[in-house]
Amino acid sequence: MSLGRVNSIGSVDIAISGLRAESRRMDIIANNIANAQTSRTETGQPYRRKELVVSTDDDLLAGVRIEDVVSDKDSPFRHVLMPGHPDADDQGYVEMPNVSLPREMIDMVTASRAYQANAAILKRYQRNVDVTLELLR
């Protein structure tokens, strides 16, 4: 792979892979927010927060690859006092999802900014291509 290709096409590929990953991350965050009050899923358990797993090849400039969407099993479910709720235990506590809205909002802002940065790279690349084509005319 020549250096010229890495600097032009490679940078576009990297930016596009970043756009895809951050778009997917924002979808997952939106799903987490939408399910922040879901006390029972089809498994009978509360909703578990989801996270995106991405990877890259250390030796290539190829951007990121979406590997998987995994459940956050490290953070515990919240226990909320809700007597009368259909899912409440004997003491009136309901197990609620391990979704923290402030954390999700911070993650959403971070993903949004990363998406904007990748889009800006593509805009700059397009502007350079336009200038080059104008000079060739």
Beta strands, then each sheet from edge to edge (+ up, - down):
strand 1: 50-55
strand 2: 65-71
strand 3: 78-81
strand 4: 93-96
sheet 1: 1+ 2-
sheet 2: 3+ 4-
end
